[in-house]
Amino acid sequence: MAPLLALGVTATLVPALAPAQASAAEPLNGFANQKPAWHRCDASQPAAFQCATIDVPLDYSRPGAKTIKLAISRIKTGVPGKRHGAILFNPGGPGGEGLDMPLMMKDAMPGNVREQYDLIGFDPRGVGRSSPLTCGLTAKEQAFEHPYKPETFSRDVKWARTVADKCRARNGDRLAYFTTRNTARDMDVIRAVLGERKISYLGYSYGTYLGAVFAQMFPQRTDRIVLDSAVDPARVWRGMIQVWAEGTEPAFTRWTKWTAQRDRTYRLGNTPAEVKKTFWDLIARADRTPIDEGGEKLTGDDIRASLRAEFFTPKAAAEAVVNLKKAADGHAVAGSSLVPDDQQGPRHPGAPAAEPPGDNGSAVFWAVVCGDTAAWPRDPEQYRRDAIRDRAKYPLYGDFGSNITPCAFWDKPAESVTAVDNNVGVLTVQNQWDSQTPLVSGLGMHHALKGSRMVYVRGGEGHGVYSDDPRACANRAVNAYLSTGRLPAHDVTCRPSGRRSPGMNPRIVPAPQHTPQTPRF
């Protein structure tokens, strides 16, 4: 049956991939008809975890020209008689590696769901083992969080221009093709190569936008789609960085109330106003004399950047502020860290065959967020005005979120931004207190996808909902949809279960400015 099915998917591949290129049919058929050479990914990993490499066009409007390599992986269902199809995963980013996702997801999914799918992972174009991008950026150039200060703004402009210039010089014209739209086209090639008429999908964070764009471009190819912790497609991409500031202020207010109620434990103030004053006094103190925390000298700006995401989890934020106060008073704090271990991003069970360039994550991030949309101001003074305005409006992070980025100096995108406004049946999942894609962002995606249903975890904390907790209300809703294909009749409101799976939590929390870290959704 597989060869017959492959003929069917090949016949439908061409119009969606290159609608304006009738002459592109033959080259695109060649991509769809590839036969991957599946092999064991690594001797240290299970034999059932298989990897392969396929070719995809660099530029889909010219499929007969340059190609790039795409690394894909799979774990096939062990119960062929119950197989429904294939499900593709993305962990977030832009710039997140997804090749190991089948290993992560096989333990997260219950057996009755897992047995229905071949689990498919891939490193998106430019990422990891898929023709990895590099701009030759230094560690300092990868530090993306820049607070606005009049005396340092010219330095920030120079940094932004330098990153854009180095990416352009290193990659030339090919840089324009590392975009979400082209990654969605790559996903359709993967679907065709696997011999599937439709494909299911589970994407986290940035992966929700990728999934929404795929559904917009290929509505007839979508099967069961789950978007966990969603990007608002109307805010890509400057608005998604700015929404961190917008979303943090209510989280900070909640934290002051929570901490004041526990003054006997934390001694930060017995009213929200006192807790707030304690925090801002600490910021002012660190700006005068940087605080030595774990061998790092932290300014007030460093603390604002580092604690932004912590305020969405009040207990973690309260403990971090207590430790900073102790450090400011000269007391050593054993094991202190502003970024808890479970917030360092997805854990990969196996080591990659070859490490990508050190700036790979940063290079892909800027290529995608600058290349997806032209809606970035070109005048540096616009960024200055916006940063000043938003520092006043959102004191914790407003100036960081609106300061200048390399996109101000990026080349014009090759395509227009994708307008997401379809009726495809999709399940979105969202925590109330999500630091990277705040609730307002998740609601934006839900409203854009007119055929979607939302599973909302009221009181839920953290970035990433679906995990291996069989008790969780949200997981039950996702598993019911993945196993039956039926969306809930109405939106679902859940309560948090009180347990998280750190291996399935794709949170990526920005580190202090002095510790270079790739920005991620």
SEKEKOL-635340 format. One line per field, with one value per residue: x, z, y of N, C-alpha, C in turn. Coordinates in steps of 0.02 Angstrom, whole numbers. Last residue first. Example, Ala and Ser with C-alpha at 12.3 -4.5 7.8 and 13.67 -1.06 7.14 Angstrom:
n_px	c(642  660)
n_pz	c(354  390)
n_py	c(-112  -284)
ca_px	c(684  615)
ca_pz	c(357  390)
ca_py	c(-53  -225)
c_px	c(645  660)
c_pz	c(394  390)
c_py	c(2  -165)
***
This chain:
n_px	c(576  734  897  1041  1152  1293  1291  1268  1130  1063  955  787  735  635  542  486  480  508  589  508  342  254  108  -9  -104  -208  -371  -444  -569  -592  -712  -815  -799  -629  -602  -553  -452  -420  -295  -283  -391  -348  -230  -280  -354  -255  -176  -261  -270  -153  -117  -8  119  210  140  94  146  254  315  226  74  -103  -215  -299  -259  -359  -369  -469  -494  -512  -552  -483  -348  -350  -383  -268  -170  -214  -201  -61  -40  -97  -14  154  273  358  288  125  1  -95  -47  -131  -155  -264  -301  -389  -456  -446  -479  -358  -263  -114  -17  156  245  313  485  614  640  783  916  928  931  838  871  957  868  839  708  595  632  708  609  521  541  491  405  315  313  446  494  420  480  612  590  537  646  740  674  677  812  843  728  658  552  483  402  433  464  557  686  696  670  765  892  893  895  1009  1108  1084  1114  1250  1369  1446  1386  1340  1428  1369  1278  1225  1181  1012  906  904  788  744  790  815  738  779  878  846  942  1014  1071  1164  1240  1248  1289  1377  1343  1343  1227  1203  1169  1045  977  980  900  777  757  741  627  533  539  490  360  299  329  342  462  559  570  648  770  861  833  853  987  1050  1014  1086  1222  1322  1458  1477  1497  1370  1355  1388  1310  1373  1318  1214  1135  1104  1019  913  868  831  724  638  609  553  440  366  345  266  152  103  167  276  436  524  532  496  414  334  271  176  106  203  205  83  98  208  159  62  150  220  117  87  219  243  177  252  376  343  300  415  429  315  331  427  372  208  81  -13  10  71  123  66  72  54  -51  -84  -179  -205  -180  -159  -172  -256  -184  -49  -39  -97  -25  101  72  49  176  251  187  225  362  382  285  284  179  136  37  4  -24  -86  -32  136  266  375  383  274  320  434  371  309  418  463  362  397  519  472  405  510  672  797  820  911  1037  1083  1157  1271  1335  1429  1370  1253  1306  1375  1271  1196  1294  1316  1195  1188  1304  1270  1162  1228  1306  1208  1162  1227  1172  1035  990  894  974  975  1003  1088  1242  1320  1430  1500  1540  1532  1472  1464  1343  1281  1166  1177  1101  1046  1089  1055  965  936  773  748  774  637  543  399  329  188  48  -23  45  24  -103  -92  18  44  194  320  402  406  462  600  621  572  667  793  781  763  833  781  768  642  591  518  513  401  356  230  163  77  -54  -117  -98  -134  -51  79  145  253  287  456  534  648  712  814  896  919  1024  977  1011  989  871  746  660  633  547  612  776  833  737  807  852  876  939  894  878  784  766  781  896  925  1097  1229  1244  1121  1021  1020  943  871  883  732  701  600  490  491  594  537  432  505  551  419  358  393  313  228  238  154  150  238  172  46  67  150  81  -7  68  128  24  1  119  115  12  75  181  102  41)
n_pz	c(1097  1144  1126  1189  1293  1387  1527  1550  1557  1625  1516  1480  1484  1411  1436  1400  1492  1496  1605  1713  1725  1873  1973  1994  1898  1878  1804  1648  1530  1357  1231  1172  1125  1081  926  885  871  964  1017  1027  1115  1231  1256  1290  1405  1489  1505  1581  1701  1747  1767  1691  1640  1543  1459  1404  1431  1433  1557  1710  1796  1806  1833  1716  1570  1434  1278  1144  972  808  694  691  749  817  946  982  974  1080  1190  1198  1231  1355  1430  1359  1324  1436  1556  1603  1686  1625  1486  1350  1190  1051  919  767  610  513  468  480  485  479  354  350  272  107  71  97  187  166  286  444  538  632  676  786  888  1021  1144  1198  1303  1388  1431  1505  1621  1734  1696  1576  1556  1555  1457  1349  1316  1291  1183  1086  1063  1013  900  824  801  701  582  547  635  557  470  379  432  433  455  591  641  566  594  734  756  689  769  896  870  826  882  875  754  822  847  793  852  1017  1149  1210  1271  1308  1383  1346  1474  1603  1713  1809  1879  1885  1882  1984  2118  2251  2319  2463  2476  2585  2617  2584  2554  2430  2466  2524  2411  2334  2411  2399  2261  2251  2327  2248  2128  2169  2208  2087  1931  1865  1902  1818  1707  1767  1823  1726  1705  1834  1853  1759  1810  1929  1903  1971  1944  1993  2098  2154  2147  2202  2134  2104  2169  2101  2057  2177  2230  2142  2169  2303  2288  2220  2325  2425  2359  2350  2485  2518  2440  2494  2661  2729  2664  2661  2734  2707  2813  2854  2736  2648  2592  2511  2407  2342  2306  2220  2119  2058  2003  1913  1825  1771  1705  1605  1487  1438  1416  1321  1214  1143  1072  996  919  828  736  778  821  765  820  975  1021  1154  1216  1091  979  883  760  654  501  351  217  189  224  210  261  387  444  448  538  651  671  697  815  895  903  997  1095  1023  927  846  716  574  399  255  176  183  151  192  95  133  258  212  136  239  307  212  226  353  320  243  343  431  348  265  155  169  163  33  1  140  255  306  286  362  490  501  495  610  709  687  718  855  903  873  959  1081  1076  1084  1215  1330  1380  1395  1399  1400  1404  1302  1268  1196  1162  1052  1065  1161  1086  910  762  637  598  534  514  461  391  521  648  705  578  446  460  614  643  688  720  741  780  716  824  912  1028  1102  1154  1239  1321  1334  1307  1361  1300  1173  1178  1178  1058  966  983  930  835  858  924  898  819  880  982  992  962  860  776  694  676  561  596  665  702  748  684  733  864  881  770  755  776  679  602  493  429  271  169  22  -149  -287  -411  -429  -360  -336  -237  -128  -97  -59  -58  31  62  218  323  475  615  743  876  899  974  1085  1094  1074  939  850  754  630  479  317  191  108  -48  -126  -185  -160  -243  -369  -371  -389  -525  -591  -560  -598  -690  -611  -486  -393  -291  -224  -131  -182  -305  -267  -196  -251  -301  -188  -126  -217  -215  -84  -93  -168  -82  31  0)
n_py	c(1565  1635  1700  1621  1708  1756  1840  1971  1981  1827  1727  1687  1521  1414  1268  1144  1004  872  854  892  886  934  944  1007  1018  1164  1149  1203  1226  1214  1259  1122  995  952  862  702  612  514  539  676  702  638  707  834  802  752  864  945  871  750  620  585  681  713  858  1015  1148  1281  1371  1407  1368  1387  1460  1366  1315  1282  1229  1287  1248  1326  1388  1507  1566  1687  1650  1578  1678  1761  1680  1676  1812  1823  1735  1733  1642  1650  1626  1598  1571  1491  1386  1311  1243  1211  1108  1140  1136  1284  1408  1546  1651  1725  1784  1787  1922  1900  1857  1899  2054  2158  2134  2222  2319  2287  2163  2173  2296  2415  2389  2333  2249  2333  2420  2334  2265  2334  2441  2483  2622  2662  2579  2622  2747  2706  2620  2707  2793  2699  2651  2767  2787  2694  2648  2538  2424  2285  2203  2109  1940  1837  1884  1907  1782  1702  1755  1755  1613  1570  1632  1577  1440  1448  1483  1368  1247  1083  931  777  693  742  631  608  677  845  951  1120  1243  1275  1259  1173  1243  1421  1556  1611  1514  1443  1352  1451  1610  1718  1886  2020  2078  2027  1897  1924  1968  1853  1769  1837  1824  1684  1662  1731  1656  1532  1570  1621  1619  1735  1787  1734  1814  1920  1900  1942  2077  2129  2096  2177  2302  2304  2186  2063  1969  1800  1715  1705  1869  2020  2161  2326  2468  2535  2431  2370  2469  2464  2333  2346  2433  2349  2255  2335  2383  2263  2239  2351  2326  2206  2186  2142  2094  1992  1872  1740  1691  1795  1833  1788  1887  1943  1851  1875  2009  2004  1918  1997  2091  2009  1976  2101  2119  2024  2054  2163  2101  2006  2079  2111  1995  2001  2116  2073  1988  1937  1963  1883  1758  1731  1568  1462  1322  1205  1140  1001  925  797  851  943  963  1064  1179  1240  1368  1356  1253  1315  1416  1339  1280  1397  1435  1328  1334  1432  1324  1161  1055  914  844  736  746  657  558  501  463  530  625  707  758  825  924  991  1041  1133  1227  1271  1330  1435  1509  1543  1539  1559  1635  1736  1680  1671  1784  1775  1728  1819  1945  1933  1919  2040  2134  2101  2127  2265  2324  2295  2364  2496  2512  2501  2615  2711  2687  2722  2838  2809  2640  2495  2335  2203  2039  1957  1902  1877  1956  1884  1773  1817  1740  1679  1641  1489  1354  1184  1076  1011  989  1145  1230  1252  1186  1091  926  821  670  575  422  346  312  236  215  334  316  209  246  425  518  530  438  488  616  598  532  628  738  747  848  982  1129  1297  1408  1517  1384  1218  1082  990  836  741  583  476  359  255  85  -35  -125  -96  -55  23  157  213  357  459  610  712  852  911  1012  1106  1158  1271  1228  1182  1264  1408  1431  1381  1375  1254  1104  964  794  705  581  495  381  297  203  70  60  199  260  242  239  331  303  180  239  258  346  391  421  549  604  739  782  755  842  958  945  940  1066  1191  1249  1322  1411  1459  1364  1259  1178  1153  1086  967  865  779  675  626  562  455  385  340  248  151  113  61  -60)
ca_px	c(506  692  827  998  1102  1260  1294  1338  1163  1086  1003  846  733  701  556  530  465  463  615  561  395  280  168  40  -102  -143  -329  -417  -530  -587  -648  -805  -855  -682  -591  -611  -458  -484  -315  -235  -392  -412  -226  -236  -387  -311  -149  -241  -330  -167  -171  -73  78  195  197  86  94  247  310  279  136  -45  -166  -305  -244  -330  -365  -414  -518  -475  -578  -555  -367  -331  -430  -334  -168  -209  -268  -99  -13  -123  -84  103  214  384  335  177  62  -111  -47  -100  -147  -212  -307  -326  -466  -422  -530  -393  -335  -145  -77  97  228  273  413  600  621  711  891  923  980  836  821  986  890  856  771  586  590  739  663  499  574  536  471  330  251  399  525  402  408  598  620  496  582  754  688  613  779  863  759  725  574  534  374  465  421  486  668  706  628  693  872  889  845  943  1104  1075  1049  1197  1318  1428  1426  1333  1403  1418  1334  1223  1226  1073  930  911  845  732  772  870  719  724  898  842  906  955  1072  1121  1197  1267  1228  1379  1335  1407  1252  1218  1231  1099  985  1015  970  807  767  795  690  546  559  558  406  314  328  284  403  549  531  585  711  863  829  788  936  1058  989  1014  1194  1257  1440  1457  1556  1400  1311  1425  1306  1352  1372  1269  1159  1147  1081  952  891  885  783  667  639  613  494  386  383  332  191  129  116  212  384  532  554  543  462  371  326  224  68  182  263  100  43  211  214  42  100  256  150  38  193  278  152  181  370  374  248  385  481  323  280  445  406  275  135  -19  35  17  141  65  105  63  -6  -84  -130  -219  -221  -156  -121  -280  -241  -67  -13  -119  -97  92  90  -5  118  268  183  153  333  389  313  287  232  136  91  -12  21  -90  -76  74  210  351  435  272  257  441  414  267  375  504  368  332  519  510  368  457  612  789  776  841  1010  1048  1086  1251  1286  1444  1436  1249  1262  1412  1324  1165  1264  1370  1220  1136  1297  1328  1152  1177  1339  1248  1119  1249  1244  1058  1022  905  932  1009  963  1035  1203  1260  1382  1473  1495  1567  1463  1529  1361  1325  1186  1175  1138  1013  1118  1085  973  983  827  727  806  681  579  446  351  261  90  -57  43  89  -90  -147  24  21  129  269  388  383  390  569  643  538  600  784  795  706  845  781  835  675  649  521  520  449  366  292  157  140  -13  -158  -66  -169  -123  58  80  263  243  395  524  583  717  750  904  873  1011  1008  975  1026  935  799  677  682  527  559  725  847  761  751  866  844  948  907  891  818  772  719  899  890  1025  1208  1252  1183  1048  1020  995  863  925  782  698  663  503  440  602  599  418  473  598  467  328  431  369  203  291  167  90  258  240  53  31  175  135  -34  24  169  50  -52  97  166  2  16  196  143  0)
ca_pz	c(1115  1117  1141  1131  1286  1322  1509  1547  1497  1630  1569  1465  1520  1400  1454  1353  1500  1443  1541  1690  1701  1806  1954  2047  1935  1874  1860  1695  1583  1420  1265  1194  1099  1130  969  899  819  927  1008  986  1047  1201  1237  1232  1347  1470  1469  1513  1660  1730  1808  1669  1700  1553  1486  1393  1471  1411  1484  1670  1791  1784  1887  1761  1638  1474  1345  1191  1041  864  706  704  723  746  909  984  929  1012  1169  1184  1169  1301  1414  1409  1283  1369  1551  1557  1704  1640  1558  1378  1262  1083  992  803  678  525  507  448  496  505  392  341  332  156  65  30  182  158  218  404  484  606  623  719  873  952  1121  1142  1251  1356  1390  1446  1561  1742  1726  1602  1558  1601  1524  1380  1331  1344  1244  1112  1089  1073  955  843  848  770  612  518  620  605  519  369  426  426  387  545  664  563  525  699  787  665  697  885  895  783  877  940  773  774  876  782  817  944  1123  1178  1299  1253  1393  1340  1407  1556  1666  1767  1832  1910  1833  1961  2046  2226  2267  2431  2470  2533  2641  2591  2622  2434  2430  2565  2469  2311  2401  2465  2290  2215  2349  2317  2129  2142  2257  2145  1981  1847  1936  1884  1700  1730  1864  1751  1649  1801  1895  1756  1744  1932  1909  1943  1968  1941  2060  2122  2155  2185  2184  2079  2182  2132  2007  2130  2265  2148  2102  2285  2327  2184  2261  2439  2378  2289  2444  2549  2429  2425  2615  2745  2674  2609  2763  2663  2780  2905  2762  2677  2633  2572  2452  2368  2351  2281  2162  2093  2052  1968  1863  1814  1756  1668  1527  1453  1464  1383  1257  1186  1120  1041  971  879  792  755  854  749  752  942  995  1086  1237  1163  986  952  773  723  533  424  238  173  266  188  193  342  434  408  470  625  656  640  756  883  863  927  1093  1083  930  913  736  639  455  305  145  219  119  236  96  70  252  259  103  190  341  227  163  343  365  211  285  453  374  328  147  163  228  61  -17  76  221  311  256  290  463  503  445  543  702  680  650  810  911  841  886  1063  1078  1023  1157  1297  1370  1346  1436  1369  1435  1309  1311  1160  1218  1060  1013  1178  1143  973  816  665  579  580  502  514  359  458  596  726  649  478  417  560  655  637  740  693  808  708  783  851  981  1072  1105  1190  1272  1359  1282  1383  1372  1181  1177  1233  1121  974  1010  985  812  868  891  940  832  824  954  1003  1032  863  836  690  711  587  550  633  677  777  674  665  855  889  818  726  813  691  646  519  472  327  202  87  -98  -229  -396  -466  -331  -384  -303  -158  -119  -20  -93  18  30  153  296  403  585  679  860  866  904  1067  1095  1143  975  889  764  702  516  390  214  160  -6  -94  -197  -128  -170  -349  -368  -325  -469  -593  -541  -543  -717  -643  -526  -451  -332  -270  -120  -118  -303  -307  -165  -220  -347  -238  -96  -202  -278  -103  -53  -194  -146  37  0)
ca_py	c(1558  1582  1712  1631  1656  1754  1769  1952  2006  1895  1735  1727  1584  1442  1337  1178  1075  894  834  936  841  948  907  1011  956  1130  1170  1154  1258  1177  1269  1191  1034  963  919  744  663  509  469  640  728  619  637  826  832  709  806  967  883  819  647  559  673  642  820  943  1116  1212  1375  1378  1405  1349  1453  1423  1293  1336  1200  1299  1246  1296  1321  1509  1500  1686  1691  1546  1621  1787  1698  1615  1784  1865  1717  1749  1658  1661  1683  1576  1608  1560  1402  1371  1229  1251  1113  1138  1112  1216  1372  1489  1665  1665  1802  1745  1884  1936  1848  1872  1983  2151  2142  2160  2324  2356  2167  2169  2228  2398  2416  2379  2223  2275  2447  2370  2240  2277  2454  2416  2584  2695  2575  2558  2741  2755  2594  2652  2819  2739  2605  2739  2832  2681  2707  2546  2493  2307  2250  2174  1998  1820  1865  1963  1837  1690  1743  1819  1657  1550  1646  1648  1461  1423  1536  1395  1305  1139  993  831  664  745  682  584  614  798  907  1048  1221  1283  1311  1149  1191  1353  1516  1647  1526  1496  1327  1389  1571  1668  1817  1986  2091  2098  1909  1896  2014  1913  1752  1827  1890  1717  1632  1751  1727  1537  1541  1663  1565  1695  1813  1703  1752  1931  1883  1873  2030  2137  2065  2104  2281  2304  2253  2078  2035  1848  1735  1647  1811  1960  2108  2260  2420  2572  2479  2334  2452  2525  2351  2300  2455  2405  2234  2295  2429  2299  2191  2342  2387  2208  2211  2110  2144  2043  1936  1774  1648  1758  1874  1740  1840  1979  1855  1808  1989  2046  1897  1935  2112  2042  1922  2068  2164  2018  1999  2171  2156  1985  2051  2162  2012  1944  2115  2123  1958  1918  1999  1954  1772  1768  1634  1487  1384  1211  1197  1027  978  816  800  940  913  997  1159  1172  1355  1409  1244  1254  1434  1380  1238  1355  1478  1340  1280  1450  1391  1203  1106  943  889  766  734  710  608  518  430  476  574  670  721  768  875  958  994  1074  1190  1239  1272  1382  1484  1498  1571  1524  1577  1755  1697  1613  1783  1802  1686  1748  1930  1944  1866  1977  2134  2097  2060  2216  2329  2271  2291  2466  2517  2452  2550  2708  2672  2660  2836  2859  2694  2561  2387  2267  2083  1992  1928  1837  1975  1950  1764  1805  1787  1694  1709  1525  1423  1235  1131  1026  947  1082  1213  1296  1210  1136  990  850  730  603  485  350  357  257  160  320  368  207  193  360  497  576  429  419  609  633  501  563  741  700  779  937  1065  1237  1384  1483  1419  1290  1101  1046  877  779  647  503  399  306  146  22  -131  -73  -89  -49  124  187  296  427  551  689  792  912  948  1100  1119  1246  1261  1149  1198  1381  1458  1340  1423  1315  1163  1009  858  715  648  498  447  299  274  91  42  138  269  252  175  330  371  193  203  257  290  403  362  526  533  699  787  722  771  946  948  885  1002  1163  1211  1261  1381  1503  1376  1312  1199  1188  1149  1023  904  839  711  661  623  504  415  388  308  184  144  121  0)
c_px	c(489  620  784  928  1059  1212  1258  1346  1235  1125  1024  891  795  700  627  543  512  446  571  590  452  332  189  104  -54  -143  -262  -384  -510  -545  -650  -734  -848  -738  -644  -592  -517  -490  -378  -257  -344  -416  -292  -235  -345  -346  -204  -215  -311  -226  -194  -132  8  153  174  149  95  200  311  263  184  16  -104  -259  -244  -320  -326  -424  -457  -517  -547  -586  -442  -352  -414  -384  -236  -207  -268  -170  -51  -99  -111  32  157  329  355  223  122  -48  -64  -105  -108  -213  -249  -341  -400  -434  -510  -443  -378  -218  -111  40  163  259  378  525  603  693  815  899  979  882  816  936  923  882  789  651  585  699  701  554  559  575  518  399  259  335  479  437  393  525  607  524  540  689  702  621  710  828  779  763  645  553  423  443  461  444  595  682  638  654  796  869  837  889  1036  1067  1035  1128  1258  1375  1401  1377  1397  1389  1389  1285  1222  1116  996  941  846  796  763  854  774  701  842  856  903  914  1008  1127  1151  1215  1245  1315  1336  1402  1316  1247  1252  1166  1041  1026  1010  882  798  809  749  612  575  583  479  364  347  277  340  484  516  542  645  799  823  779  867  1003  995  983  1118  1237  1375  1438  1541  1460  1341  1381  1344  1358  1349  1330  1216  1173  1130  1019  935  912  843  725  673  648  558  444  409  375  261  172  145  153  317  480  568  569  516  425  366  285  113  143  245  154  60  157  218  96  75  207  188  68  138  247  183  156  297  367  278  333  453  380  285  394  424  308  204  39  30  41  79  89  118  103  -3  -31  -138  -162  -237  -203  -119  -231  -265  -127  -38  -99  -125  17  82  9  60  209  199  144  258  359  321  313  226  194  81  49  -5  -41  -83  33  143  292  413  323  255  378  423  308  330  462  410  332  452  516  406  420  561  733  769  793  935  1015  1049  1176  1262  1398  1450  1315  1258  1370  1361  1219  1234  1343  1274  1161  1247  1325  1209  1164  1291  1286  1160  1210  1269  1132  1046  936  945  962  1001  997  1150  1217  1317  1420  1462  1516  1504  1526  1431  1336  1237  1202  1143  1045  1085  1119  1010  1002  870  787  784  713  618  477  407  281  161  -12  9  85  -27  -142  -30  18  107  199  333  367  365  494  608  558  563  712  782  719  789  790  839  747  631  583  518  451  413  296  226  126  52  -118  -116  -143  -163  -17  52  200  257  352  456  590  649  761  836  880  964  988  1012  980  966  868  732  705  575  532  672  793  779  778  802  864  914  915  903  825  816  720  838  894  990  1133  1228  1185  1115  1054  989  917  923  819  751  650  568  455  552  611  480  453  567  518  380  408  410  260  267  216  103  201  260  123  41  134  147  19  -2  125  93  -24  45  148  52  3  136  161  43)
c_pz	c(1116  1138  1109  1153  1227  1317  1443  1531  1492  1568  1574  1526  1503  1429  1436  1371  1455  1448  1482  1623  1675  1789  1884  2032  1994  1919  1855  1754  1634  1469  1334  1221  1116  1101  1023  947  830  868  966  972  1002  1128  1206  1209  1284  1408  1447  1473  1589  1684  1784  1708  1680  1615  1499  1414  1465  1457  1457  1595  1744  1774  1867  1822  1684  1546  1388  1254  1086  927  767  716  738  712  834  942  925  960  1098  1160  1149  1233  1357  1384  1332  1317  1480  1544  1666  1651  1568  1454  1293  1158  1018  878  714  599  520  496  468  522  414  385  320  216  117  17  111  152  217  333  438  545  594  663  804  946  1052  1115  1189  1294  1356  1401  1498  1678  1728  1634  1591  1609  1575  1446  1370  1365  1303  1178  1120  1104  1020  902  868  821  684  549  593  587  576  422  417  408  378  475  621  583  519  626  746  693  669  811  883  805  836  938  838  796  822  809  805  913  1047  1153  1270  1279  1336  1350  1404  1486  1615  1718  1785  1856  1857  1912  2027  2150  2237  2379  2430  2534  2582  2616  2636  2502  2434  2532  2514  2368  2377  2458  2360  2244  2315  2342  2199  2144  2233  2194  2047  1893  1917  1917  1768  1728  1826  1787  1675  1745  1863  1794  1736  1866  1917  1956  1933  1974  2004  2079  2117  2200  2159  2133  2160  2142  2035  2076  2218  2181  2105  2216  2311  2221  2227  2374  2391  2304  2381  2510  2459  2412  2544  2708  2687  2614  2710  2688  2744  2874  2816  2705  2669  2619  2517  2420  2383  2330  2226  2141  2092  2023  1923  1854  1799  1723  1596  1500  1486  1437  1321  1234  1169  1090  1019  937  846  718  828  778  731  872  965  1078  1176  1179  1060  956  844  746  604  450  313  194  251  227  166  270  386  393  424  553  627  621  693  822  852  881  1020  1064  994  917  808  665  517  360  190  180  152  206  140  69  190  256  148  148  292  262  172  278  360  255  250  393  395  367  210  162  225  128  15  64  154  265  254  256  386  475  443  489  632  669  637  738  861  846  849  987  1058  1019  1093  1233  1334  1329  1384  1420  1402  1342  1326  1202  1190  1118  1018  1128  1162  1029  877  722  604  553  554  493  405  426  528  670  658  549  453  520  598  666  682  721  766  733  775  801  915  1017  1066  1138  1219  1303  1314  1363  1397  1255  1187  1236  1181  1038  1014  1013  867  851  908  900  875  841  941  972  1045  934  823  750  715  622  583  581  644  751  702  654  787  880  821  781  789  743  655  561  502  365  261  117  -32  -182  -333  -453  -367  -360  -357  -223  -156  -34  -44  -20  23  125  228  383  510  651  799  847  865  992  1071  1150  1047  929  798  715  590  423  290  178  48  -51  -167  -133  -135  -275  -346  -318  -402  -537  -538  -526  -663  -668  -558  -500  -394  -317  -164  -107  -238  -300  -202  -191  -318  -284  -144  -173  -265  -169  -72  -158  -176  -30  0)
c_py	c(1484  1592  1659  1647  1672  1695  1760  1878  1982  1916  1808  1735  1625  1511  1356  1251  1116  968  857  918  884  896  927  974  958  1069  1134  1188  1206  1218  1237  1198  1108  1005  923  800  710  558  462  568  689  642  612  754  824  736  759  908  902  825  715  589  648  630  748  906  1040  1175  1304  1380  1369  1393  1415  1413  1354  1311  1250  1259  1256  1291  1288  1441  1490  1621  1690  1584  1588  1731  1726  1629  1720  1840  1759  1736  1671  1675  1699  1635  1579  1601  1475  1373  1286  1238  1154  1142  1102  1197  1300  1457  1608  1680  1738  1771  1845  1891  1891  1865  1963  2077  2131  2177  2263  2363  2237  2175  2228  2327  2387  2408  2267  2255  2391  2396  2281  2260  2395  2418  2516  2654  2607  2546  2678  2750  2641  2625  2764  2765  2644  2690  2807  2726  2693  2604  2494  2379  2266  2224  2062  1881  1848  1947  1899  1752  1736  1809  1721  1596  1628  1664  1534  1446  1513  1448  1337  1197  1046  895  715  716  683  640  591  733  856  1007  1146  1259  1324  1203  1171  1301  1444  1607  1562  1503  1380  1369  1508  1626  1769  1915  2053  2117  1982  1908  1989  1963  1812  1812  1885  1786  1667  1724  1750  1609  1547  1635  1597  1634  1775  1726  1720  1869  1893  1853  1958  2086  2071  2069  2206  2283  2248  2150  2057  1914  1783  1664  1753  1899  2047  2206  2351  2528  2521  2380  2417  2512  2413  2316  2411  2437  2293  2275  2391  2346  2224  2293  2381  2270  2210  2142  2110  2098  1989  1841  1688  1714  1838  1776  1790  1933  1891  1811  1921  2026  1939  1912  2052  2063  1951  2010  2133  2062  1994  2117  2165  2039  2022  2134  2065  1954  2056  2122  2011  1976  1980  1995  1845  1786  1666  1559  1428  1274  1216  1081  1004  863  824  886  904  943  1088  1146  1289  1393  1296  1244  1374  1401  1277  1310  1439  1385  1288  1396  1415  1272  1146  991  911  803  769  695  669  569  443  438  515  613  677  725  814  908  957  1020  1127  1200  1235  1321  1428  1469  1519  1558  1535  1696  1709  1628  1725  1796  1712  1706  1855  1924  1871  1919  2068  2093  2052  2146  2277  2271  2263  2390  2484  2452  2495  2642  2668  2645  2774  2853  2745  2609  2454  2317  2147  2041  1975  1860  1935  1971  1830  1796  1767  1743  1727  1594  1444  1303  1191  1088  958  1045  1147  1277  1261  1163  1036  913  758  667  513  419  333  294  179  268  353  263  194  309  431  553  475  404  538  618  533  527  674  699  728  865  1016  1174  1323  1466  1492  1320  1176  1072  936  825  679  570  420  345  192  89  -73  -76  -68  -89  50  155  269  371  521  626  775  846  959  1033  1123  1207  1230  1178  1161  1313  1436  1369  1384  1366  1219  1070  898  783  651  571  440  369  282  165  65  124  206  259  181  265  371  260  220  215  289  339  369  464  508  624  742  726  732  874  934  888  946  1092  1178  1217  1316  1472  1417  1329  1258  1214  1188  1087  969  884  775  702  661  568  469  422  361  249  179  152  63)
***
